[in-house]
Amino acid sequence: MSKWIDQIFESQIAKRGGVVRRKMSSIQRYTSLDEVKKEAERRGYHIIQHGDQWLIFCDTASVSIIV
């Protein structure tokens, strides 16, 4: 795992089970979308794409789109 991915998943907000937001272009610049996806999946987290952003839900609770 790259140092950049470590920074995402070891951030204070991630450790508290919060939502980490990253631009897809930033992810592609420093690592790959596939690597972030693999790490989130390994941890049991969910990722939602909204426009050019990835929202990474840093807990294992279910995610539902309401509207």
PDB file with SEQRES, HELIX, SHEET and CRYST1 records, atoms N, CA, C and O in Angstrom:
SEQRES   1 A   67  MET SER LYS TRP ILE ASP GLN ILE PHE GLU SER GLN ILE          
SEQRES   2 A   67  ALA LYS ARG GLY GLY VAL VAL ARG ARG LYS MET SER SER          
SEQRES   3 A   67  ILE GLN ARG TYR THR SER LEU ASP GLU VAL LYS LYS GLU          
SEQRES   4 A   67  ALA GLU ARG ARG GLY TYR HIS ILE ILE GLN HIS GLY ASP          
SEQRES   5 A   67  GLN TRP LEU ILE PHE CYS ASP THR ALA SER VAL SER ILE          
SEQRES   6 A   67  ILE VAL                                                      
HELIX    1 AA1 LYS A    3  PHE A    9  1                                   7    
HELIX    2 AA2 GLN A   12  LYS A   15  1                                   4    
HELIX    3 AA3 MET A   24  TYR A   30  1                                   7    
HELIX    4 AA4 LEU A   33  ARG A   43  1                                  11    
SHEET    1 AA1 3 VAL A  19  LYS A  23  0                                        
SHEET    2 AA1 3 GLN A  53  PHE A  57 -1                                        
SHEET    3 AA1 3 HIS A  46  HIS A  50 -1                                        
CRYST1    1.000    1.000    1.000  90.00  90.00  90.00 P 1           1          
ATOM      1  N   MET A   1       0.855  -1.174   0.000  1.00  0.00           N  
ATOM      2  CA  MET A   1       0.000   0.000   0.000  1.00  0.00           C  
ATOM      3  C   MET A   1       0.900   1.235   0.000  1.00  0.00           C  
ATOM      4  O   MET A   1       1.940   1.256   0.659  1.00  0.00           O  
ATOM      5  N   SER A   2       0.496   2.248  -0.736  1.00  0.00           N  
ATOM      6  CA  SER A   2       1.308   3.459  -0.841  1.00  0.00           C  
ATOM      7  C   SER A   2       1.148   4.344   0.399  1.00  0.00           C  
ATOM      8  O   SER A   2       0.173   4.233   1.141  1.00  0.00           O  
ATOM      9  N   LYS A   3       2.121   5.212   0.597  1.00  0.00           N  
ATOM     10  CA  LYS A   3       2.077   6.143   1.719  1.00  0.00           C  
ATOM     11  C   LYS A   3       0.859   7.058   1.613  1.00  0.00           C  
ATOM     12  O   LYS A   3       0.260   7.412   2.628  1.00  0.00           O  
ATOM     13  N   TRP A   4       0.492   7.442   0.394  1.00  0.00           N  
ATOM     14  CA  TRP A   4      -0.654   8.316   0.188  1.00  0.00           C  
ATOM     15  C   TRP A   4      -1.939   7.629   0.646  1.00  0.00           C  
ATOM     16  O   TRP A   4      -2.781   8.258   1.288  1.00  0.00           O  
ATOM     17  N   ILE A   5      -2.096   6.353   0.325  1.00  0.00           N  
ATOM     18  CA  ILE A   5      -3.273   5.597   0.773  1.00  0.00           C  
ATOM     19  C   ILE A   5      -3.260   5.464   2.297  1.00  0.00           C  
ATOM     20  O   ILE A   5      -4.302   5.585   2.942  1.00  0.00           O  
ATOM     21  N   ASP A   6      -2.082   5.215   2.869  1.00  0.00           N  
ATOM     22  CA  ASP A   6      -1.965   5.163   4.329  1.00  0.00           C  
ATOM     23  C   ASP A   6      -2.486   6.451   4.959  1.00  0.00           C  
ATOM     24  O   ASP A   6      -3.186   6.408   5.970  1.00  0.00           O  
ATOM     25  N   GLN A   7      -2.148   7.597   4.366  1.00  0.00           N  
ATOM     26  CA  GLN A   7      -2.579   8.881   4.912  1.00  0.00           C  
ATOM     27  C   GLN A   7      -4.098   9.013   4.908  1.00  0.00           C  
ATOM     28  O   GLN A   7      -4.671   9.597   5.827  1.00  0.00           O  
ATOM     29  N   ILE A   8      -4.746   8.482   3.893  1.00  0.00           N  
ATOM     30  CA  ILE A   8      -6.213   8.529   3.846  1.00  0.00           C  
ATOM     31  C   ILE A   8      -6.802   7.723   4.998  1.00  0.00           C  
ATOM     32  O   ILE A   8      -7.611   8.228   5.775  1.00  0.00           O  
ATOM     33  N   PHE A   9      -6.389   6.477   5.094  1.00  0.00           N  
ATOM     34  CA  PHE A   9      -7.032   5.560   6.032  1.00  0.00           C  
ATOM     35  C   PHE A   9      -6.522   5.691   7.469  1.00  0.00           C  
ATOM     36  O   PHE A   9      -7.116   5.124   8.386  1.00  0.00           O  
ATOM     37  N   GLU A  10      -5.446   6.419   7.670  1.00  0.00           N  
ATOM     38  CA  GLU A  10      -4.940   6.654   9.020  1.00  0.00           C  
ATOM     39  C   GLU A  10      -5.232   8.068   9.502  1.00  0.00           C  
ATOM     40  O   GLU A  10      -4.785   8.459  10.580  1.00  0.00           O  
ATOM     41  N   SER A  11      -5.984   8.846   8.709  1.00  0.00           N  
ATOM     42  CA  SER A  11      -6.341  10.205   9.123  1.00  0.00           C  
ATOM     43  C   SER A  11      -7.260  10.150  10.344  1.00  0.00           C  
ATOM     44  O   SER A  11      -7.891   9.129  10.615  1.00  0.00           O  
ATOM     45  N   GLN A  12      -7.324  11.255  11.068  1.00  0.00           N  
ATOM     46  CA  GLN A  12      -8.161  11.300  12.267  1.00  0.00           C  
ATOM     47  C   GLN A  12      -9.632  11.048  11.938  1.00  0.00           C  
ATOM     48  O   GLN A  12     -10.323  10.340  12.671  1.00  0.00           O  
ATOM     49  N   ILE A  13     -10.103  11.622  10.850  1.00  0.00           N  
ATOM     50  CA  ILE A  13     -11.516  11.425  10.489  1.00  0.00           C  
ATOM     51  C   ILE A  13     -11.795   9.963  10.154  1.00  0.00           C  
ATOM     52  O   ILE A  13     -12.849   9.438  10.511  1.00  0.00           O  
ATOM     53  N   ALA A  14     -10.864   9.306   9.474  1.00  0.00           N  
ATOM     54  CA  ALA A  14     -11.040   7.883   9.155  1.00  0.00           C  
ATOM     55  C   ALA A  14     -11.025   7.041  10.426  1.00  0.00           C  
ATOM     56  O   ALA A  14     -11.826   6.118  10.572  1.00  0.00           O  
ATOM     57  N   LYS A  15     -10.130   7.353  11.331  1.00  0.00           N  
ATOM     58  CA  LYS A  15     -10.048   6.608  12.590  1.00  0.00           C  
ATOM     59  C   LYS A  15     -11.311   6.759  13.429  1.00  0.00           C  
ATOM     60  O   LYS A  15     -11.657   5.866  14.202  1.00  0.00           O  
ATOM     61  N   ARG A  16     -12.002   7.892  13.278  1.00  0.00           N  
ATOM     62  CA  ARG A  16     -13.257   8.110  14.012  1.00  0.00           C  
ATOM     63  C   ARG A  16     -14.456   7.519  13.291  1.00  0.00           C  
ATOM     64  O   ARG A  16     -15.582   7.609  13.780  1.00  0.00           O  
ATOM     65  N   GLY A  17     -14.222   6.911  12.125  1.00  0.00           N  
ATOM     66  CA  GLY A  17     -15.326   6.320  11.377  1.00  0.00           C  
ATOM     67  C   GLY A  17     -16.065   7.314  10.517  1.00  0.00           C  
ATOM     68  O   GLY A  17     -17.225   7.099  10.165  1.00  0.00           O  
ATOM     69  N   GLY A  18     -15.396   8.412  10.173  1.00  0.00           N  
ATOM     70  CA  GLY A  18     -16.026   9.461   9.378  1.00  0.00           C  
ATOM     71  C   GLY A  18     -15.944   9.209   7.886  1.00  0.00           C  
ATOM     72  O   GLY A  18     -15.606   8.114   7.438  1.00  0.00           O  
ATOM     73  N   VAL A  19     -16.259  10.239   7.133  1.00  0.00           N  
ATOM     74  CA  VAL A  19     -16.262  10.174   5.675  1.00  0.00           C  
ATOM     75  C   VAL A  19     -15.081  10.988   5.148  1.00  0.00           C  
ATOM     76  O   VAL A  19     -14.944  12.172   5.453  1.00  0.00           O  
ATOM     77  N   VAL A  20     -14.242  10.343   4.362  1.00  0.00           N  
ATOM     78  CA  VAL A  20     -13.094  10.996   3.734  1.00  0.00           C  
ATOM     79  C   VAL A  20     -13.462  11.277   2.286  1.00  0.00           C  
ATOM     80  O   VAL A  20     -13.981  10.403   1.591  1.00  0.00           O  
ATOM     81  N   ARG A  21     -13.194  12.495   1.831  1.00  0.00           N  
ATOM     82  CA  ARG A  21     -13.530  12.886   0.464  1.00  0.00           C  
ATOM     83  C   ARG A  21     -12.241  13.208  -0.286  1.00  0.00           C  
ATOM     84  O   ARG A  21     -11.391  13.951   0.205  1.00  0.00           O  
ATOM     85  N   ARG A  22     -12.110  12.633  -1.490  1.00  0.00           N  
ATOM     86  CA  ARG A  22     -10.945  12.897  -2.335  1.00  0.00           C  
ATOM     87  C   ARG A  22     -11.390  13.048  -3.779  1.00  0.00           C  
ATOM     88  O   ARG A  22     -12.274  12.327  -4.242  1.00  0.00           O  
ATOM     89  N   LYS A  23     -10.767  14.001  -4.498  1.00  0.00           N  
ATOM     90  CA  LYS A  23     -11.019  14.133  -5.927  1.00  0.00           C  
ATOM     91  C   LYS A  23     -10.432  12.924  -6.641  1.00  0.00           C  
ATOM     92  O   LYS A  23      -9.354  12.441  -6.296  1.00  0.00           O  
ATOM     93  N   MET A  24     -11.153  12.452  -7.629  1.00  0.00           N  
ATOM     94  CA  MET A  24     -10.660  11.314  -8.399  1.00  0.00           C  
ATOM     95  C   MET A  24      -9.334  11.651  -9.067  1.00  0.00           C  
ATOM     96  O   MET A  24      -8.458  10.792  -9.159  1.00  0.00           O  
ATOM     97  N   SER A  25      -9.170  12.894  -9.537  1.00  0.00           N  
ATOM     98  CA  SER A  25      -7.911  13.282 -10.178  1.00  0.00           C  
ATOM     99  C   SER A  25      -6.742  13.229  -9.195  1.00  0.00           C  
ATOM    100  O   SER A  25      -5.623  12.907  -9.595  1.00  0.00           O  
ATOM    101  N   SER A  26      -6.979  13.540  -7.916  1.00  0.00           N  
ATOM    102  CA  SER A  26      -5.925  13.440  -6.907  1.00  0.00           C  
ATOM    103  C   SER A  26      -5.546  11.992  -6.654  1.00  0.00           C  
ATOM    104  O   SER A  26      -4.369  11.655  -6.526  1.00  0.00           O  
ATOM    105  N   ILE A  27      -6.551  11.149  -6.583  1.00  0.00           N  
ATOM    106  CA  ILE A  27      -6.273   9.721  -6.386  1.00  0.00           C  
ATOM    107  C   ILE A  27      -5.431   9.209  -7.544  1.00  0.00           C  
ATOM    108  O   ILE A  27      -4.444   8.504  -7.333  1.00  0.00           O  
ATOM    109  N   GLN A  28      -5.814   9.559  -8.766  1.00  0.00           N  
ATOM    110  CA  GLN A  28      -5.079   9.089  -9.947  1.00  0.00           C  
ATOM    111  C   GLN A  28      -3.673   9.684 -10.011  1.00  0.00           C  
ATOM    112  O   GLN A  28      -2.760   9.051 -10.542  1.00  0.00           O  
ATOM    113  N   ARG A  29      -3.491  10.876  -9.483  1.00  0.00           N  
ATOM    114  CA  ARG A  29      -2.173  11.510  -9.490  1.00  0.00           C  
ATOM    115  C   ARG A  29      -1.201  10.787  -8.541  1.00  0.00           C  
ATOM    116  O   ARG A  29      -0.028  10.616  -8.871  1.00  0.00           O  
ATOM    117  N   TYR A  30      -1.686  10.366  -7.372  1.00  0.00           N  
ATOM    118  CA  TYR A  30      -0.803   9.822  -6.344  1.00  0.00           C  
ATOM    119  C   TYR A  30      -0.804   8.309  -6.234  1.00  0.00           C  
ATOM    120  O   TYR A  30       0.140   7.730  -5.695  1.00  0.00           O  
ATOM    121  N   THR A  31      -1.839   7.663  -6.730  1.00  0.00           N  
ATOM    122  CA  THR A  31      -1.928   6.201  -6.685  1.00  0.00           C  
ATOM    123  C   THR A  31      -2.870   5.790  -7.807  1.00  0.00           C  
ATOM    124  O   THR A  31      -2.730   6.284  -8.926  1.00  0.00           O  
ATOM    125  N   SER A  32      -3.816   4.911  -7.549  1.00  0.00           N  
ATOM    126  CA  SER A  32      -4.812   4.547  -8.558  1.00  0.00           C  
ATOM    127  C   SER A  32      -6.160   4.337  -7.878  1.00  0.00           C  
ATOM    128  O   SER A  32      -6.242   4.019  -6.692  1.00  0.00           O  
ATOM    129  N   LEU A  33      -7.205   4.525  -8.665  1.00  0.00           N  
ATOM    130  CA  LEU A  33      -8.547   4.294  -8.144  1.00  0.00           C  
ATOM    131  C   LEU A  33      -8.686   2.855  -7.670  1.00  0.00           C  
ATOM    132  O   LEU A  33      -9.319   2.584  -6.649  1.00  0.00           O  
ATOM    133  N   ASP A  34      -8.086   1.931  -8.425  1.00  0.00           N  
ATOM    134  CA  ASP A  34      -8.171   0.513  -8.088  1.00  0.00           C  
ATOM    135  C   ASP A  34      -7.509   0.216  -6.739  1.00  0.00           C  
ATOM    136  O   ASP A  34      -8.030  -0.582  -5.960  1.00  0.00           O  
ATOM    137  N   GLU A  35      -6.381   0.843  -6.458  1.00  0.00           N  
ATOM    138  CA  GLU A  35      -5.693   0.600  -5.183  1.00  0.00           C  
ATOM    139  C   GLU A  35      -6.513   1.109  -4.000  1.00  0.00           C  
ATOM    140  O   GLU A  35      -6.594   0.444  -2.967  1.00  0.00           O  
ATOM    141  N   VAL A  36      -7.120   2.287  -4.147  1.00  0.00           N  
ATOM    142  CA  VAL A  36      -7.970   2.822  -3.071  1.00  0.00           C  
ATOM    143  C   VAL A  36      -9.184   1.928  -2.894  1.00  0.00           C  
ATOM    144  O   VAL A  36      -9.590   1.635  -1.770  1.00  0.00           O  
ATOM    145  N   LYS A  37      -9.759   1.498  -4.001  1.00  0.00           N  
ATOM    146  CA  LYS A  37     -10.922   0.614  -3.948  1.00  0.00           C  
ATOM    147  C   LYS A  37     -10.574  -0.699  -3.239  1.00  0.00           C  
ATOM    148  O   LYS A  37     -11.342  -1.175  -2.403  1.00  0.00           O  
ATOM    149  N   LYS A  38      -9.436  -1.274  -3.567  1.00  0.00           N  
ATOM    150  CA  LYS A  38      -9.012  -2.528  -2.925  1.00  0.00           C  
ATOM    151  C   LYS A  38      -8.843  -2.359  -1.423  1.00  0.00           C  
ATOM    152  O   LYS A  38      -9.274  -3.211  -0.646  1.00  0.00           O  
ATOM    153  N   GLU A  39      -8.215  -1.260  -1.013  1.00  0.00           N  
ATOM    154  CA  GLU A  39      -7.991  -1.045   0.420  1.00  0.00           C  
ATOM    155  C   GLU A  39      -9.302  -0.805   1.153  1.00  0.00           C  
ATOM    156  O   GLU A  39      -9.490  -1.321   2.256  1.00  0.00           O  
ATOM    157  N   ALA A  40     -10.209  -0.039   0.569  1.00  0.00           N  
ATOM    158  CA  ALA A  40     -11.515   0.180   1.194  1.00  0.00           C  
ATOM    159  C   ALA A  40     -12.265  -1.144   1.324  1.00  0.00           C  
ATOM    160  O   ALA A  40     -12.854  -1.435   2.365  1.00  0.00           O  
ATOM    161  N   GLU A  41     -12.236  -1.928   0.277  1.00  0.00           N  
ATOM    162  CA  GLU A  41     -12.923  -3.218   0.299  1.00  0.00           C  
ATOM    163  C   GLU A  41     -12.312  -4.144   1.346  1.00  0.00           C  
ATOM    164  O   GLU A  41     -13.037  -4.852   2.046  1.00  0.00           O  
ATOM    165  N   ARG A  42     -10.993  -4.144   1.456  1.00  0.00           N  
ATOM    166  CA  ARG A  42     -10.304  -4.983   2.451  1.00  0.00           C  
ATOM    167  C   ARG A  42     -10.757  -4.622   3.864  1.00  0.00           C  
ATOM    168  O   ARG A  42     -10.876  -5.489   4.729  1.00  0.00           O  
ATOM    169  N   ARG A  43     -11.005  -3.341   4.084  1.00  0.00           N  
ATOM    170  CA  ARG A  43     -11.421  -2.873   5.404  1.00  0.00           C  
ATOM    171  C   ARG A  43     -12.932  -2.981   5.622  1.00  0.00           C  
ATOM    172  O   ARG A  43     -13.411  -2.758   6.734  1.00  0.00           O  
ATOM    173  N   GLY A  44     -13.682  -3.318   4.575  1.00  0.00           N  
ATOM    174  CA  GLY A  44     -15.132  -3.412   4.683  1.00  0.00           C  
ATOM    175  C   GLY A  44     -15.825  -2.066   4.567  1.00  0.00           C  
ATOM    176  O   GLY A  44     -16.976  -1.929   4.980  1.00  0.00           O  
ATOM    177  N   TYR A  45     -15.138  -1.059   4.005  1.00  0.00           N  
ATOM    178  CA  TYR A  45     -15.678   0.279   3.848  1.00  0.00           C  
ATOM    179  C   TYR A  45     -16.408   0.406   2.519  1.00  0.00           C  
ATOM    180  O   TYR A  45     -16.289  -0.455   1.647  1.00  0.00           O  
ATOM    181  N   HIS A  46     -17.163   1.485   2.376  1.00  0.00           N  
ATOM    182  CA  HIS A  46     -17.895   1.763   1.147  1.00  0.00           C  
ATOM    183  C   HIS A  46     -17.371   3.037   0.498  1.00  0.00           C  
ATOM    184  O   HIS A  46     -16.919   3.952   1.188  1.00  0.00           O  
ATOM    185  N   ILE A  47     -17.432   3.094  -0.828  1.00  0.00           N  
ATOM    186  CA  ILE A  47     -17.070   4.291  -1.577  1.00  0.00           C  
ATOM    187  C   ILE A  47     -18.249   4.658  -2.464  1.00  0.00           C  
ATOM    188  O   ILE A  47     -18.827   3.807  -3.140  1.00  0.00           O  
ATOM    189  N   ILE A  48     -18.595   5.939  -2.449  1.00  0.00           N  
ATOM    190  CA  ILE A  48     -19.621   6.464  -3.344  1.00  0.00           C  
ATOM    191  C   ILE A  48     -18.966   7.546  -4.194  1.00  0.00           C  
ATOM    192  O   ILE A  48     -18.221   8.385  -3.687  1.00  0.00           O  
ATOM    193  N   GLN A  49     -19.248   7.515  -5.467  1.00  0.00           N  
ATOM    194  CA  GLN A  49     -18.757   8.565  -6.357  1.00  0.00           C  
ATOM    195  C   GLN A  49     -19.832   9.627  -6.498  1.00  0.00           C  
ATOM    196  O   GLN A  49     -20.990   9.313  -6.775  1.00  0.00           O  
ATOM    197  N   HIS A  50     -19.453  10.875  -6.311  1.00  0.00           N  
ATOM    198  CA  HIS A  50     -20.347  12.015  -6.503  1.00  0.00           C  
ATOM    199  C   HIS A  50     -19.601  13.024  -7.356  1.00  0.00           C  
ATOM    200  O   HIS A  50     -18.681  13.688  -6.878  1.00  0.00           O  
ATOM    201  N   GLY A  51     -19.991  13.140  -8.608  1.00  0.00           N  
ATOM    202  CA  GLY A  51     -19.260  14.014  -9.532  1.00  0.00           C  
ATOM    203  C   GLY A  51     -17.829  13.538  -9.677  1.00  0.00           C  
ATOM    204  O   GLY A  51     -17.583  12.384 -10.029  1.00  0.00           O  
ATOM    205  N   ASP A  52     -16.881  14.431  -9.404  1.00  0.00           N  
ATOM    206  CA  ASP A  52     -15.468  14.059  -9.508  1.00  0.00           C  
ATOM    207  C   ASP A  52     -14.861  13.715  -8.154  1.00  0.00           C  
ATOM    208  O   ASP A  52     -13.640  13.713  -8.001  1.00  0.00           O  
ATOM    209  N   GLN A  53     -15.714  13.424  -7.168  1.00  0.00           N  
ATOM    210  CA  GLN A  53     -15.259  13.106  -5.818  1.00  0.00           C  
ATOM    211  C   GLN A  53     -15.568  11.656  -5.464  1.00  0.00           C  
ATOM    212  O   GLN A  53     -16.576  11.095  -5.897  1.00  0.00           O  
ATOM    213  N   TRP A  54     -14.690  11.065  -4.676  1.00  0.00           N  
ATOM    214  CA  TRP A  54     -14.980   9.783  -4.040  1.00  0.00           C  
ATOM    215  C   TRP A  54     -15.199  10.058  -2.566  1.00  0.00           C  
ATOM    216  O   TRP A  54     -14.367  10.690  -1.914  1.00  0.00           O  
ATOM    217  N   LEU A  55     -16.316   9.584  -2.042  1.00  0.00           N  
ATOM    218  CA  LEU A  55     -16.623   9.670  -0.622  1.00  0.00           C  
ATOM    219  C   LEU A  55     -16.380   8.286  -0.039  1.00  0.00           C  
ATOM    220  O   LEU A  55     -17.042   7.317  -0.409  1.00  0.00           O  
ATOM    221  N   ILE A  56     -15.431   8.209   0.870  1.00  0.00           N  
ATOM    222  CA  ILE A  56     -15.053   6.925   1.468  1.00  0.00           C  
ATOM    223  C   ILE A  56     -15.624   6.898   2.885  1.00  0.00           C  
ATOM    224  O   ILE A  56     -15.213   7.679   3.743  1.00  0.00           O  
ATOM    225  N   PHE A  57     -16.561   6.005   3.120  1.00  0.00           N  
ATOM    226  CA  PHE A  57     -17.199   5.855   4.426  1.00  0.00           C  
ATOM    227  C   PHE A  57     -16.343   4.904   5.250  1.00  0.00           C  
ATOM    228  O   PHE A  57     -16.303   3.703   4.984  1.00  0.00           O  
ATOM    229  N   CYS A  58     -15.662   5.446   6.248  1.00  0.00           N  
ATOM    230  CA  CYS A  58     -14.652   4.690   6.998  1.00  0.00           C  
ATOM    231  C   CYS A  58     -15.243   3.963   8.196  1.00  0.00           C  
ATOM    232  O   CYS A  58     -14.779   4.117   9.325  1.00  0.00           O  
ATOM    233  N   ASP A  59     -16.255   3.185   7.938  1.00  0.00           N  
ATOM    234  CA  ASP A  59     -16.804   2.244   8.898  1.00  0.00           C  
ATOM    235  C   ASP A  59     -17.511   1.145   8.108  1.00  0.00           C  
ATOM    236  O   ASP A  59     -17.586   1.208   6.881  1.00  0.00           O  
ATOM    237  N   THR A  60     -18.016   0.166   8.795  1.00  0.00           N  
ATOM    238  CA  THR A  60     -18.610  -0.980   8.088  1.00  0.00           C  
ATOM    239  C   THR A  60     -20.139  -0.940   8.098  1.00  0.00           C  
ATOM    240  O   THR A  60     -20.787  -1.921   7.732  1.00  0.00           O  
ATOM    241  N   ALA A  61     -20.716   0.188   8.515  1.00  0.00           N  
ATOM    242  CA  ALA A  61     -22.176   0.308   8.513  1.00  0.00           C  
ATOM    243  C   ALA A  61     -22.688   0.298   7.076  1.00  0.00           C  
ATOM    244  O   ALA A  61     -21.962   0.659   6.149  1.00  0.00           O  
ATOM    245  N   SER A  62     -23.928  -0.113   6.899  1.00  0.00           N  
ATOM    246  CA  SER A  62     -24.500  -0.132   5.553  1.00  0.00           C  
ATOM    247  C   SER A  62     -24.713   1.299   5.065  1.00  0.00           C  
ATOM    248  O   SER A  62     -24.838   2.232   5.858  1.00  0.00           O  
ATOM    249  N   VAL A  63     -24.751   1.446   3.746  1.00  0.00           N  
ATOM    250  CA  VAL A  63     -24.960   2.746   3.114  1.00  0.00           C  
ATOM    251  C   VAL A  63     -26.191   2.637   2.229  1.00  0.00           C  
ATOM    252  O   VAL A  63     -26.340   1.675   1.475  1.00  0.00           O  
ATOM    253  N   SER A  64     -27.073   3.627   2.324  1.00  0.00           N  
ATOM    254  CA  SER A  64     -28.269   3.664   1.496  1.00  0.00           C  
ATOM    255  C   SER A  64     -28.413   5.048   0.883  1.00  0.00           C  
ATOM    256  O   SER A  64     -28.151   6.057   1.537  1.00  0.00           O  
ATOM    257  N   ILE A  65     -28.824   5.088  -0.362  1.00  0.00           N  
ATOM    258  CA  ILE A  65     -29.169   6.349  -1.013  1.00  0.00           C  
ATOM    259  C   ILE A  65     -30.666   6.553  -0.773  1.00  0.00           C  
ATOM    260  O   ILE A  65     -31.466   5.702  -1.162  1.00  0.00           O  
ATOM    261  N   ILE A  66     -31.052   7.627  -0.163  1.00  0.00           N  
ATOM    262  CA  ILE A  66     -32.446   7.853   0.212  1.00  0.00           C  
ATOM    263  C   ILE A  66     -33.228   8.493  -0.914  1.00  0.00           C  
ATOM    264  O   ILE A  66     -34.320   8.024  -1.235  1.00  0.00           O  
ATOM    265  N   VAL A  67     -32.717   9.537  -1.521  1.00  0.00           N  
ATOM    266  CA  VAL A  67     -33.411  10.232  -2.608  1.00  0.00           C  
ATOM    267  C   VAL A  67     -32.443  10.447  -3.746  1.00  0.00           C  
ATOM    268  O   VAL A  67     -32.813  11.017  -4.772  1.00  0.00           O  
TER     269      VAL A  67                                                      
END                                                                             
